[in-house]
Amino acid sequence: MAGNGWILCVCVMLPFAGGLVSYIVGRKNKALREYTADAAAVLEFLLFLGLFLGFGKMGRTAFVWEGFGGMGMRLVLDGFQALYGLIASFMWLMTTVFSGEYLEHYHNRNRYYLFVLFTLGATVGVFLSADLFTTFLFFEIMSLTSYVWVAQDETKEALRAAGTYLAIAILGGLVMLMGLFLLYDTLGTLEIEALGAAAASCASSGRLWAAGLCLLFGFGAKAGAFPLHIWLPKAHPVAPAPASALLSGILTKAGIFGVIVVSVRIFRYDGAWGSLILTLGVITMVLGAVLALYSVNIKRTLACSSLSQIGFILVGLGMTGLLGEENALAARGSLLHMVNHSLLKLTLFLAAGVIYQNLHKLELNEIRGFGRNKPLLHLIFLTGAFGISGVPLFNGYVSKTLLHESIVTYRELLAEGSRTPVLYSGAAVHGIEWIFLISGALTAAYMAKLYFCVFVEKNADEKKQAEYDGMRSVYMGKRGVFALLGSALALIVLGIVPGLAADPLADLGQGFFALDKGAEPVAYFSLTNLKGAAISLFLGAAVYLLIVRGYLMRRTVDGNKEYCNRLSDKLDLEELLYRPLLLKILPFIGGVVCRLGDCLIDRIVVLLRKTVYADSPLPHELTEGTPVTHIAGAFLDHIAYVWKRLRALGREEKPGYKRRFEHKLASLHSAVSEYNSLISRSMSFGLFLFCVGFLLTMLYLLFYFHVIAL
């Protein structure tokens, strides 16, 4: 432990302790449980606020628990960790406070608060981890505890979405673990600070790429990157709104955390790796935006929006590999967009939560007109919509400007000949720039769809609209006002004065992104940068007017227009590919292979028994049984005969007796031999013996290393 490192351990363990206390208290007093959960979230936020404000004086702080889990637990507080610890604790504070109001009529609230606080501790552990073993440990805890959020309602849809979420999490975790094995075997370390130097001196690039791809699979699954994004659009709509805000805003960033480590430490300045991440980012960015545009469910739209914004971040991470030493703009843009997206989704999902807690509906045609005459909710939602759409003076504009600048810089370097194209030529990068701007336009279009639907248009049912208008003063309680106002204020500060707010936050990530030098000052409100935002917003307005108002709406029988889902459910990647592949095709192929293997082994054993290992003929072969069964049977028959004679003493007739034990023992031996033969020749028995041997080997190794440690 170094210096004040014990504080880091407290930051991780406090939420776990708070979760247990709130659960125990909640079994007796529900109100006290909510206050206990609020107190745990407040304490965690104050801890990180103190660490964030005092970071300049404290400097880098570390905590090491040797021997924990076999490889030790290592935590570290640097600029990035202080920043994201503060953001995570802030988001948990707001969502925990809001949960007391949102979950007022929910069942299983005790369970909810327990796993919310457990997930906070695990998430903090991920962001504070100093080595990838610690990251993996808390990453898996976070995946399992957050599963309960998705399944909270226990409806058919919720349980199905939770099953998908857990399947992706487990699959990603197993592949990640394989990547850690390969990485440790290749580099000899899992410490994040040491990965760069170890990777630079590694001669086996193939093994390094294999490890990196496994890690990318595991971390990308949690981040929601294509093609492992399928859990995200389904988990968010069914989870409670506060949990959706955390799933979207923070848990996906835990996945991005791992992608950053792999990209800027192991594959630093690697153009091939940068091209791979850029490709995944572009696909994810466009796919999420299109799905959000087609969605007619407010929370699903926001979930698909998260998918798209993760794509924006991955584009920035891809550019950090392609730009080499000139990657400061891309790195800072990626970090700031992570921060902005976290805070934006906190605001937007909580606003959606206010709508749901009043109406218990999420379909756009049902909630249409709810926001009319509700100025506070109107202003808060508009702040989030402007921010995520990249409107100047709002926080999303700052990070998107940096990401756009990085693409332009790379295109110019290719044109000058300062960079050699890896996968994309200068013309292709110019095309990616336009895809970036069009994706921003789609963002503006689907946010405009939500805004006009909820806050401008009237509901087709006049009675419903009158009911919505009557909720003007009772639709949100004090807890909701506190949570939504606090979230929205953070967005405004980061957007209006980027030089005073956003840039210092980006500076904190210099060390984590392994930047050699800082970026040149950016004129955020120059005509060139404003032009990029203007293009996206103008195209967004065109998409809204032509596609949303035209193609994605239809006229009803009574002459009104309603939103319709033009995207066929048959195009669902999970139903189209993953479930048939994992639940039908692969099990079928595996079953056929196993049956063939079992039969083949049986055939080989029978062949060997008839040829090489055939029994030699006995000189005096018995008609049945073995010499042992013959002797034992004869002995028992003799005993039985003597017993019969003793019982017949004094009688005139002699008892008759038929031999029977010799035949019975011979038959029993034949049956046992047949069963043993069937079992010993089966693959199942072989696998059982293998498992027993493997278990004994592991027990021996554990005992051996324990003795060495002593």
N, C-alpha and C positions, 0 to 999 in steps of 0.2 A: 504494500500500500504506500502511496506517495502523497505527502501533504494532507490535504483535506479529502482524500479519495473516498473515505467512508461515507461522505455525503452522497456519492453516486450510488452506493449500495442502498442507502436509505431511499433514494428516488425510485429505485426499482422495487424495493420490498414494501414501501408504504402502501401502494394501491392494493397489493395482495392482502396485507393486514386489514386495510379498510374494507375490502370486499368481504372478508370473513366476519368482521365485526358487524357490518351492516346486515349480513345474512342472519346472524344470531339474534341481533336486536329486532330484525324484521319479523321474526316468528312470534314476537310478543307485542310489538308496537310499530305499526306501519309508518306513522308520521315521524317517529324517531329514526326509523331506518332511512328515510329520505334525507333527514338532516345529517345523519352519519355519512351517507354517500356524498352529500354536498360538502361536508367538512373534509373528507378525504380528497376530493377534487380540488378544493380551495388550497389545502396544505400542499398538494403536489404542484399547483400553479405557483404558489408563493416560493416554494423551494427553487423551481426553475427560474422564476423571475429574479430571485436573488443571485443565482448562478450566472444568469445572462448579464445582469447589470454589473456584477463583480468580476466578470470574466477577464477584463483588462488587468485587474490587479492579481487575480489568482493565476492566470495563465493556464497552460495545459495541466489537467489533473487526471490521475489514473488510479484505478483500484484493481487489485489482483487477488483472487481467491484460488490459491494453488491447490491442485488436487480435485477441485470440484468437477464432477462428471468425468474424471480421468484425465482431462486435458486442461482443467482450470477454467475459471470464469474471469475475463478481463474486460473492464469497463474504462472508458476514457471520455473526458470532456474537453472538446476543442471548440472552435468557433461554430462549425456546422452543427455539432451535437447540442451546444447551448441554444442555438437558434431553433432547431427542430424539437428539442425537448420542451422549449417554451411554447411553440405552436401546438404541439400535441396536448400539453397540459391545459392550454387555453381552450382548445376545442372540447376537451373532455369536461372542463368546467362548465362551458356553455350548454353542452348537450345533457350533462347530468342535471343541471338546474332546470332545463326545459323538460326533461323526462318526468319530473314530478307532476307537471301539469298535463303533459301529453299522455302519460300512462295511467291517468286517474281511473279509468274504467277497464284497465287491462287485468288479465289474470297472470299469475306467475311473476309478479314484479320482484319478489325476493330473489328469484333465480336471475332475473334480468340484471339487477344491480350488482349481484355477485360477479357475474361474468363480464359486465362492463368494466368494473374496476380491475379484475384479473387481466383483461385485455390491455388496459392502460399500463399495468406493470410490465407485461410482456412487450408491448410496443416501445416503451421507454428503454427496455433492455436491448431491443434491436438497434435503436438509434445510438445508444451509448456503447455498443459493443466495440471492442478493440481488436478482435480476431473473428474469423468467420465461423469458428466453432461456437462461440458465444452467440453470434448472430443466428446460427442455425437453431440453437437451443431455444432462444426466445421466439424465433420465427415460428417454430412448430407449436409452441404454447399459444401464441397469438392466433394461429389458424384454428386450433381446436376450440379455444374459448369464444372466438367470434362466430363460430358455427351456430352457437346457441342464439345469437341475435337473429340470424336468418330464419331459424326454426321457431322463433318466439311465439308466433300466432298459432302454430301447430295445425294450420289448414293444409289441405292437400297441395295447394300451390307452394306454400311456404316450405313444407317438408321436401317437396321435389326440388325446389331451388336450393335448399340447404344440402340435399344430397349431392347435387351438382357441385356446389361450392366446396364441400368436404372432399369429394372425389378429386377435384382439380388440386386442392391443397395437399392431399396425401400423395398424389402422383408427382406433383411438383417437389414435395419434400423428399421423396425417395430418389428422384433424379438428382436433386441438389446434393443429397448425401453422397451419392456416387461421385459427383463432381468434386466434393471435398476430399474424398479418398484419393482420387486421381491427382488433385492439386497438391495435397500434402506429400504424396509419394513423389511427385515431380519436382516440387520446389523446396520441400522440407520445412515449410512454415505455413501457418494460416493467419499470422498477424498482419493486419491491414497495412501498417506502416512499412513492413518488410517485404510485401508482395512485389512492389515495383522493382527493387534491386534484384530480388531473386528471379523474377520473370525476365529481366534484361539479360541475365547471365545464363538463362536456360537454353540448352542446346536442342531439346526435344520439343519443337514447335507443334508437332502433331498431337502429343499428349497434352500440351498446354491448351490447344484448341479444343480437344475433347473435354477437358475439365471445364473450360470456359463456356462451352455450349451447354453442358449439363447445368452449370450454375445459372446461365441465362434462362434456361427452361424453368428452373425452380423459382427464381426471382420474378421472371416475366409472367408466370402464372398468377402470382399474387398482385402484380402491377396491373393485370388485365390487358396485357399486350396480345395482339394477334399472333397466333391462332388460339391462344388459351384464354380468350376474353369471354367465353360463353357464360361464365358464372355471373359476370357483372351486371348485364341488363336484366337478369332474372332475380338476383339476390336483393338488389336495392328496392324494387317496388314492394316486396313482401315483408321486408324488415321494418321495424318501427323507424320513423323519420330521424330521430336522434342517432340511431345506429347506422342508418343509411349515410348520414353526414360523415360519420367516422369511417365507415367502410370506404367511401369515396375519397374523403379528404386526407385520411391518415394511413389506413392500412395499405392502400395502393402505393403510397410513398415509401412504405417499408420495403416493398418490392423494388421500387426505383432506387432506393438506397443500395441494395445489392447490385443492381445493374451498374450503378455509378462506380462501385468498388471494382467490379470486374473490368469496366471500360477504361477507367483512368489510372488503375494500378497495374493490372495484369497486361492489358492491351493498350498501353499508353502510346499515342501517336501511331497506332496501327491502322492504316488506311483500309485494309480489308475488313477488320472488325468494325470500324466506323461506318463502312458502306452497308454492312449487315444490319447494324442498329438503325441507320438512316432508312433502310428499306422497310424494316418492321415498323418504324415510326410513321412513315408516310402511309402505309396501308392502314395502320391503327387509327391514324388521324382522320383519314377520309371515311373509313368504314363507320367509325363512331358518329361522325357528323351526319352521314346519310341515314343511319338507323335512328338517330335523334329526330331528324327532319320528318321521318315517316311515322314516328310514334304518336299515339293518341292518349297516352297516359303520362301525367306530369312527372311522376317519379321515374318512370322508365326513360322519359326524355332526358332527365337530368343524369340518369345512370349512363346512357349512351353518350351523353355529353362528356362525362368523365372519361369514358373510353377514348374519345377524340382528343381531349386535353392531355391524356397520357401520351398519345401519339405526338403531340407538339413537344412534350418534354423529351421523348425518345429521339425526335429529329435533332434537338439541340445536343443530346449526348452523342449522336452519330457525327455531328459536325465537330465535336471536340476531338474525335479521332482523325478526321480528315484534315483539319486545319493545322494540326501539329502544334508548334510553339505559339501560333497566332490564335489559339482557341479560347482566349479569355472571354470574348463576347458570348460564345456558345455556352461556356460553362456558367457564366453569370446569368445568362438568360434561362438556362435549364433550372438553376437553383431558384431564381425568382419566380419562375412559372410554377414550380413545385409549391412554393409558399403561397402564391396567389391562388392557385387552384384549391389548395387546402381551405383557405379562408372563404373563397367564393362558394364552394360547395357546402360549407358550414352554413352560410347565410341562406342559400337557395333551398337546401333540403329542410332547414328549419321553417322557412316560409311555406314550403309544401306541407310540412307537418301541421302548421296552423290550419291550413285548408282541410287536411284530412281529419284532424281532431274535431272539427265542426261538422263536416259533411259525411265522413267515413266513405268517401268516394275519391277516385283519382282520375277517372276518365274525363277528358277535356269537355265533352258535351255535357257531362253532369255538373262539373264545377264551373262552367262558363258563367261569367258575370259575378262570381263570388266576391272579387276584390273591389268592386265598385263601391264608392263612398267609404272606403277604409284607407284613409291617407297614410297612416303609419306603415301598414303592410305594403301599400302601394310603393312608398318611397324606398323601403328596405329591399323589396324585390327588384325594383328598377336599378338600385345600386349594384346588386349582384348581376343583373342582366347586362348592364353597361360594362361592368368589369370584365366579365367573361367574353363579351363581344369585342373587346379591344377598343372601346371608345376612349379618345384622349381625355386626360385628367382622371382616369380610373385605373386601378392597379393592373388589370390585365393588359392594358396598352403598353406598359413599361416592359414587361417580360416578352411580349410578342414582338416588340420593336427590336429587342436585343437578338432574339432568335432569327428574325428576318434579316437583320444586319449580318449575322454570321453566315447565312446562306449567300447573301450578296458578296461578302468578302471572299468566300471560297470560289464563287464564280469568277470574280475578278482575278484571283490568284491563278486560276486555271488559264484564263485568257492571257495573262502576262507570261505564263510558262514557269511560274515560281512553284507550282505544284504539278505533279504528274498524275493524270487521271487514273484512278484505281478501277472503279466500276462505272462511274458516271462521267460522261464528258461535260464540257462547258454547256453545251446545248441542253443536255439532260438535267443539269443542275438548274438552268434557267427554267426548265419545265417544272422542276420540284418547287422552285420559288413561286410559280403561279399556282401550283397545287396547294401550297401553304396559304396563299392569299385567298384562294377559293374556299378552302376549309374554314378560314376565318369568316368568309361570307356566309357559309352554311351555318356557322355558329350564331351569327347575328340573325339569320332567318329563323332558326328554330326557337331562339330566345324571344324574338318578336312574336312568333306564333303563341308562345305561352303567355307573354305579357298582354297581348291584345285579347286573347281568349278570356283570361281571368279578370283583367282590370278595365277593359274598354267595352267589349261586346256585352250584350244582354243575353240572358238565358232564353232559350226558345219557349220555355214554360214560364208564363208570366207569374204564376203563383210561386214558383221556386224563386224567381228573381225578387219578388216582394219579400219572401222569407229571408233571402240573403241580405237584402237592404236593411232588414230589421235587426240584423246582427251587428250593427255598426259599433256598438259600445261594449258588447259582451263576447266577442269572438276570440279574445286573447287576454290571458291573465297577467299578473305581475311578473311571474317567472318567464313567460313567453316574451314580454316586452324587454326584460333585462337581457335575455339571451340573444334576441334578434338585433336589438340596438347595439349591444357590445360587438357582435359580429360585423355589422354593417359599418360601424365607425372605423374598424381596422382596415377595411377596404378603401375608404375615402382617404385616410392618412397616407397610405402607400402610393396612391395615384396622383394626388395633387402636388406633392413635393418629392418627386423621385430622388432628387439629388440629396435630400436630407434624410429620407426614410429608406428607399429601396436600395440605393447604392451602398450605404453602410451595411445592410443585411447581406448584400452580395459579397462584400469584402470578407465577411466571416467565413465564407466557403472557400476562400483561396487555398488554404492548406488541405482541406478534404479533397478538392479537385486537383491537387498537385500542380497548381499553376506556377510557372516559373516567374511570371511577371503579371502585373495588373493590366486591366484594359484601359485604353485611352478614354478620356471623358466623352460621354455620349450626349449629343444635343437631342434630347428626346422630342422636343417640339419643333425641330427643324422642318422645313418644307418637304424634304425628302422623306423623312420618317412619317410625317403627317399624310403624305401622299399614299404610302403603303396602307395606312389605316383607312384612308378615304376610299381606296379601291375596294377593300374588303367590305366596308359598310355600304358602299354604293351597290356592289354586286349582291350583298345580302338583302338590300331593299328590293332589288329586282327579283331575286329568288322568292322572297316572301310574296310579292304581288303576283308573280306569274305562276309559281308552282304551288305554294301553300294555299293561296286564296283561289287558285284555279283548279289544279289537278288534285290536290289533297283535301278538297271539300266537295260535297255533293249537295244537291238540292233535294229536300224532303218533299213528301206529298203535300204538306201544307204550305209549301213555297219558301220555307226557311232553309238556310244552309247549315250543314253540320260537318264536323271533322270525320274523316273516314281513313281507315287503315288500308292503304293500297299495297302494302307489302305482304305477300303470301306467307302463311305460317310454314309452308313447305320449304322455304328458304332458310329456316332456322338451322344453323350449322350443327347445333347439338343433336336435334332430331334427325337431321339429314345424314350426319356422318358419325359423330362421336358415340351416341347411344347404340346405334346398330353395330358399330365397330367393336365397342367394348363389351356390350351385353349379348351380342348374337354371333358376329363373325369370328372374333378372336376366341371366345369360348368354344365355338364349334370346331375351329381349326385345332385348338389346343386339345380338345377331346379326341379328335381323330388321331392326332400325333401320339397322344398318350396311349390310346387303345392299340395303335400299331406297334408302339414300343413295347407295351405289355405282352402282346401276342408274340412279337418277335423274340423277346427274351424267353418266353415259355417254349417256343419252337426250338430255340437254340439249346435250352436245357434238356428237352426231350431227346433231341438229336445226339447230344453228348452222352446222355444216359444209355442210348442204344448203341453207341459206337465206342468212344474212348473210355467212358466210365461204365461200360456194361458189366453187370454182375457175373462173376465166374460161377459155373455150375457146381453144386455141392455133390460130394461123392455119394452121400446117402440122403438125398433131398426128401424132406417131409412132405406129406400130401397137403398139409396146411400148417400155418403158424411157423414158429421158430423153435430151436431147441429149448429156449427158456420157457416159452408158453407150453411146450410139450411136457417138460419136467414139472413145471408148476401145476399144470392141469392134471397130470397123472397123480401128483401128490394130493391135490384137493379131492380128486375122485376117490383115491384110496381112503382118505379121512372120512369122506361121505359114506363109503361102503362100510367101514368099521363102525361108524355111528349107526348105520341101519342095522347091522348085526347085533349091536348092543341093545338096541331098542326091541329087537325081535327075540331076545332070550326068553325062554319059557313057552314060546309058541311052537306049534308043530311044523308050520310051513316056514320055509326059508324066504327071506325078502329078496325080491328081484331088484336089480339096480342097473341103470344104463349110464354109461359114461357121458357126462355133459360139460364139465368144467374145461376140459381140454379144447373142445370145439368153441366154447364161448370166449375163452382167452385168445384163441387164434383169430376169431372174428373181430374181437375188440382191437387186437394188434393191427389187423388189416385196415380197419376204419381209421385208427389213429395215424397209421403210416400214410394213408391216402390224404388225410387232411393236412398233415405236416408237409407232404410233398407239394400239395397245391399252394399252401401258404409260402413255403420257402422259395418256390419258383416264381412268385408274383412280384411285380415291381413295387407294390405297396409295402411288402415286407422288406424289400431292399431299401426303400426310402426310410422306413421306420428304423432299421438298423443304422442307416447313415445319420439320422437325426440323433439317435442315442449316442453314437460315436462323436458327433459334433458337440453335443451337450457336455459329454465327459471331457472333451478337449478344451472347451471354453472354461469349465470349472477348474481344470488343471492349470490353465493359463492364468486365471484370476488368482488362484492360490499361489502360483509361482511368483507373479508380480507383487502380490501382497507380501510374501516372504522377503522379496528383494527390497521392497519399500521399507520394511521393518529393519 
